[in-house]
Amino acid sequence: MGSYNYYKRRRSDIDSMSTDNQHMRSLIIRRHYGIQRLNQAWRSAPPPMLFFVEEGKDVQLHGHLLLPKPLGKYDSVECMTAEWKLYMTKHAKCLSRQRPPHVCSVTDAVGLIGYLTKETSSQRMALDVMASNFVSPSF
Protein backbone atom coordinates (compact mmCIF):
# COMPACT_ATOMS: atom_id res chain seq x y z
CA MET A 1 0.00 0.00 0.00
CA GLY A 2 2.97 2.29 0.55
CA SER A 3 3.96 2.31 -3.11
CA TYR A 4 0.38 3.07 -4.15
CA ASN A 5 0.31 6.14 -1.88
CA TYR A 6 3.72 7.19 -3.21
CA TYR A 7 2.53 7.13 -6.82
CA LYS A 8 -0.76 8.75 -5.88
CA ARG A 9 1.21 11.71 -4.53
CA ARG A 10 3.43 11.70 -7.64
CA ARG A 11 0.36 11.90 -9.89
CA SER A 12 -0.48 15.22 -8.23
CA ASP A 13 2.87 16.81 -9.19
CA ILE A 14 3.37 18.03 -12.76
CA ASP A 15 7.17 17.60 -12.69
CA SER A 16 6.88 14.01 -11.47
CA MET A 17 4.30 13.39 -14.18
CA SER A 18 6.78 14.58 -16.82
CA THR A 19 9.46 12.24 -15.44
CA ASP A 20 7.00 9.34 -15.53
CA ASN A 21 6.06 10.24 -19.12
CA GLN A 22 9.74 10.07 -20.11
CA HIS A 23 9.94 6.60 -18.58
CA MET A 24 6.81 5.57 -20.50
CA ARG A 25 8.36 6.90 -23.71
CA SER A 26 11.45 4.75 -23.14
CA LEU A 27 9.32 1.65 -22.52
CA ILE A 28 7.23 2.24 -25.66
CA ILE A 29 10.23 2.86 -27.88
CA ARG A 30 12.01 -0.22 -26.56
CA ARG A 31 9.03 -2.59 -26.65
CA HIS A 32 7.23 -1.49 -29.82
CA TYR A 33 10.02 -0.18 -32.03
CA GLY A 34 13.15 -2.03 -30.85
CA ILE A 35 15.14 1.14 -30.06
CA GLN A 36 17.09 0.73 -26.82
CA ARG A 37 18.14 4.37 -26.35
CA LEU A 38 17.23 7.61 -28.08
CA ASN A 39 20.85 8.69 -28.54
CA GLN A 40 21.71 5.90 -31.00
CA ALA A 41 22.31 7.85 -34.21
CA TRP A 42 22.74 4.73 -36.34
CA ARG A 43 19.15 3.65 -35.65
CA SER A 44 16.18 4.98 -37.52
CA ALA A 45 14.52 8.05 -36.07
CA PRO A 46 12.13 7.30 -33.22
CA PRO A 47 8.44 7.67 -34.01
CA PRO A 48 6.67 10.89 -33.11
CA MET A 49 4.82 10.74 -29.79
CA LEU A 50 2.91 13.52 -28.10
CA PHE A 51 2.27 13.44 -24.36
CA PHE A 52 -0.39 15.71 -22.86
CA VAL A 53 -0.98 16.27 -19.14
CA GLU A 54 -4.49 17.25 -18.12
CA GLU A 55 -5.88 18.39 -14.80
CA GLY A 56 -9.29 16.89 -14.24
CA LYS A 57 -11.94 18.55 -12.11
CA ASP A 58 -12.72 15.48 -9.96
CA VAL A 59 -9.67 13.33 -10.75
CA GLN A 60 -5.92 13.71 -10.43
CA LEU A 61 -3.55 14.77 -13.13
CA HIS A 62 -3.74 12.31 -15.96
CA GLY A 63 -2.02 11.90 -19.27
CA HIS A 64 -2.94 11.39 -22.87
CA LEU A 65 -0.57 9.90 -25.44
CA LEU A 66 -0.77 10.16 -29.21
CA LEU A 67 1.08 7.45 -31.12
CA PRO A 68 1.39 6.82 -34.84
CA LYS A 69 0.14 3.52 -36.20
CA PRO A 70 2.02 0.86 -34.22
CA LEU A 71 4.16 -1.78 -35.83
CA GLY A 72 3.45 -5.46 -36.36
CA LYS A 73 1.41 -7.29 -33.79
CA TYR A 74 0.19 -4.13 -32.04
CA ASP A 75 -1.80 -2.79 -35.00
CA SER A 76 -5.30 -3.33 -33.57
CA VAL A 77 -6.99 -1.68 -30.60
CA GLU A 78 -7.54 -5.04 -28.89
CA CYS A 79 -3.86 -6.02 -29.10
CA MET A 80 -2.73 -2.61 -27.90
CA THR A 81 -5.21 -2.70 -24.99
CA ALA A 82 -3.95 -6.12 -23.90
CA GLU A 83 -0.35 -4.91 -24.20
CA TRP A 84 -0.98 -1.87 -22.03
CA LYS A 85 -2.95 -3.81 -19.41
CA LEU A 86 -0.44 -6.64 -19.09
CA TYR A 87 3.03 -5.35 -19.95
CA MET A 88 2.91 -1.61 -19.37
CA THR A 89 1.15 -1.68 -16.00
CA LYS A 90 3.75 -4.21 -14.84
CA HIS A 91 6.81 -2.26 -16.02
CA ALA A 92 5.56 1.30 -15.51
CA LYS A 93 4.64 1.65 -11.88
CA CYS A 94 3.22 5.11 -12.47
CA LEU A 95 0.20 3.52 -14.18
CA SER A 96 -2.72 2.71 -11.93
CA ARG A 97 -3.70 -0.95 -11.75
CA GLN A 98 -7.17 -0.17 -10.43
CA ARG A 99 -7.98 1.98 -13.48
CA PRO A 100 -6.27 0.42 -16.49
CA PRO A 101 -5.34 2.60 -19.49
CA HIS A 102 -7.97 3.27 -22.11
CA VAL A 103 -6.83 2.69 -25.72
CA CYS A 104 -8.77 3.90 -28.75
CA SER A 105 -8.05 4.68 -32.38
CA VAL A 106 -8.47 8.23 -33.63
CA THR A 107 -10.62 9.11 -36.61
CA ASP A 108 -11.11 12.87 -36.08
CA ALA A 109 -7.65 14.41 -35.61
CA VAL A 110 -8.86 18.03 -35.49
CA GLY A 111 -11.40 17.32 -32.75
CA LEU A 112 -8.83 15.33 -30.79
CA ILE A 113 -6.25 18.12 -30.81
CA GLY A 114 -8.95 20.55 -29.69
CA TYR A 115 -9.84 18.23 -26.82
CA LEU A 116 -6.21 17.75 -25.75
CA THR A 117 -5.32 21.43 -25.83
CA LYS A 118 -8.45 22.74 -24.10
CA GLU A 119 -6.52 23.48 -20.91
CA THR A 120 -3.72 25.36 -22.65
CA SER A 121 -3.46 28.96 -21.51
CA SER A 122 -0.79 31.63 -21.18
CA GLN A 123 0.19 30.19 -17.77
CA ARG A 124 0.04 26.47 -18.58
CA MET A 125 0.74 24.32 -21.59
CA ALA A 126 -0.91 20.91 -21.77
CA LEU A 127 1.76 19.45 -24.08
CA ASP A 128 4.62 17.79 -22.21
CA VAL A 129 7.58 18.94 -24.31
CA MET A 130 10.16 17.07 -22.21
CA ALA A 131 8.65 13.65 -22.90
CA SER A 132 7.25 14.18 -26.41
CA ASN A 133 9.08 13.15 -29.58
CA PHE A 134 8.38 15.47 -32.44
CA VAL A 135 8.66 14.72 -36.15
CA SER A 136 12.27 15.31 -37.10
CA PRO A 137 13.61 15.56 -40.63
CA SER A 138 15.88 12.72 -41.63
CA PHE A 139 19.30 13.79 -42.83
C-alpha positions as CSV (number, residue, x, y, z in Angstrom):
1,M,0.0,0.0,0.0
2,G,3.0,2.3,0.5
3,S,4.0,2.3,-3.1
4,Y,0.4,3.1,-4.1
5,N,0.3,6.1,-1.9
6,Y,3.7,7.2,-3.2
7,Y,2.5,7.1,-6.8
8,K,-0.8,8.7,-5.9
9,R,1.2,11.7,-4.5
10,R,3.4,11.7,-7.6
11,R,0.4,11.9,-9.9
12,S,-0.5,15.2,-8.2
13,D,2.9,16.8,-9.2
14,I,3.4,18.0,-12.8
15,D,7.2,17.6,-12.7
16,S,6.9,14.0,-11.5
17,M,4.3,13.4,-14.2
18,S,6.8,14.6,-16.8
19,T,9.5,12.2,-15.4
20,D,7.0,9.3,-15.5
21,N,6.1,10.2,-19.1
22,Q,9.7,10.1,-20.1
23,H,9.9,6.6,-18.6
24,M,6.8,5.6,-20.5
25,R,8.4,6.9,-23.7
26,S,11.4,4.7,-23.1
27,L,9.3,1.7,-22.5
28,I,7.2,2.2,-25.7
29,I,10.2,2.9,-27.9
30,R,12.0,-0.2,-26.6
31,R,9.0,-2.6,-26.6
32,H,7.2,-1.5,-29.8
33,Y,10.0,-0.2,-32.0
34,G,13.2,-2.0,-30.9
35,I,15.1,1.1,-30.1
36,Q,17.1,0.7,-26.8
37,R,18.1,4.4,-26.3
38,L,17.2,7.6,-28.1
39,N,20.8,8.7,-28.5
40,Q,21.7,5.9,-31.0
41,A,22.3,7.8,-34.2
42,W,22.7,4.7,-36.3
43,R,19.2,3.7,-35.6
44,S,16.2,5.0,-37.5
45,A,14.5,8.1,-36.1
46,P,12.1,7.3,-33.2
47,P,8.4,7.7,-34.0
48,P,6.7,10.9,-33.1
49,M,4.8,10.7,-29.8
50,L,2.9,13.5,-28.1
51,F,2.3,13.4,-24.4
52,F,-0.4,15.7,-22.9
53,V,-1.0,16.3,-19.1
54,E,-4.5,17.2,-18.1
55,E,-5.9,18.4,-14.8
56,G,-9.3,16.9,-14.2
57,K,-11.9,18.5,-12.1
58,D,-12.7,15.5,-10.0
59,V,-9.7,13.3,-10.8
60,Q,-5.9,13.7,-10.4
61,L,-3.5,14.8,-13.1
62,H,-3.7,12.3,-16.0
63,G,-2.0,11.9,-19.3
64,H,-2.9,11.4,-22.9
65,L,-0.6,9.9,-25.4
66,L,-0.8,10.2,-29.2
67,L,1.1,7.4,-31.1
68,P,1.4,6.8,-34.8
69,K,0.1,3.5,-36.2
70,P,2.0,0.9,-34.2
71,L,4.2,-1.8,-35.8
72,G,3.5,-5.5,-36.4
73,K,1.4,-7.3,-33.8
74,Y,0.2,-4.1,-32.0
75,D,-1.8,-2.8,-35.0
76,S,-5.3,-3.3,-33.6
77,V,-7.0,-1.7,-30.6
78,E,-7.5,-5.0,-28.9
79,C,-3.9,-6.0,-29.1
80,M,-2.7,-2.6,-27.9
81,T,-5.2,-2.7,-25.0
82,A,-3.9,-6.1,-23.9
83,E,-0.4,-4.9,-24.2
84,W,-1.0,-1.9,-22.0
85,K,-3.0,-3.8,-19.4
86,L,-0.4,-6.6,-19.1
87,Y,3.0,-5.3,-20.0
88,M,2.9,-1.6,-19.4
89,T,1.1,-1.7,-16.0
90,K,3.7,-4.2,-14.8
91,H,6.8,-2.3,-16.0
92,A,5.6,1.3,-15.5
93,K,4.6,1.6,-11.9
94,C,3.2,5.1,-12.5
95,L,0.2,3.5,-14.2
96,S,-2.7,2.7,-11.9
97,R,-3.7,-0.9,-11.8
98,Q,-7.2,-0.2,-10.4
99,R,-8.0,2.0,-13.5
100,P,-6.3,0.4,-16.5
101,P,-5.3,2.6,-19.5
102,H,-8.0,3.3,-22.1
103,V,-6.8,2.7,-25.7
104,C,-8.8,3.9,-28.8
105,S,-8.1,4.7,-32.4
106,V,-8.5,8.2,-33.6
107,T,-10.6,9.1,-36.6
108,D,-11.1,12.9,-36.1
109,A,-7.7,14.4,-35.6
110,V,-8.9,18.0,-35.5
111,G,-11.4,17.3,-32.7
112,L,-8.8,15.3,-30.8
113,I,-6.3,18.1,-30.8
114,G,-8.9,20.6,-29.7
115,Y,-9.8,18.2,-26.8
116,L,-6.2,17.8,-25.8
117,T,-5.3,21.4,-25.8
118,K,-8.5,22.7,-24.1
119,E,-6.5,23.5,-20.9
120,T,-3.7,25.4,-22.7
121,S,-3.5,29.0,-21.5
122,S,-0.8,31.6,-21.2
123,Q,0.2,30.2,-17.8
124,R,0.0,26.5,-18.6
125,M,0.7,24.3,-21.6
126,A,-0.9,20.9,-21.8
127,L,1.8,19.4,-24.1
128,D,4.6,17.8,-22.2
129,V,7.6,18.9,-24.3
130,M,10.2,17.1,-22.2
131,A,8.7,13.6,-22.9
132,S,7.3,14.2,-26.4
133,N,9.1,13.1,-29.6
134,F,8.4,15.5,-32.4
135,V,8.7,14.7,-36.1
136,S,12.3,15.3,-37.1
137,P,13.6,15.6,-40.6
138,S,15.9,12.7,-41.6
139,F,19.3,13.8,-42.8
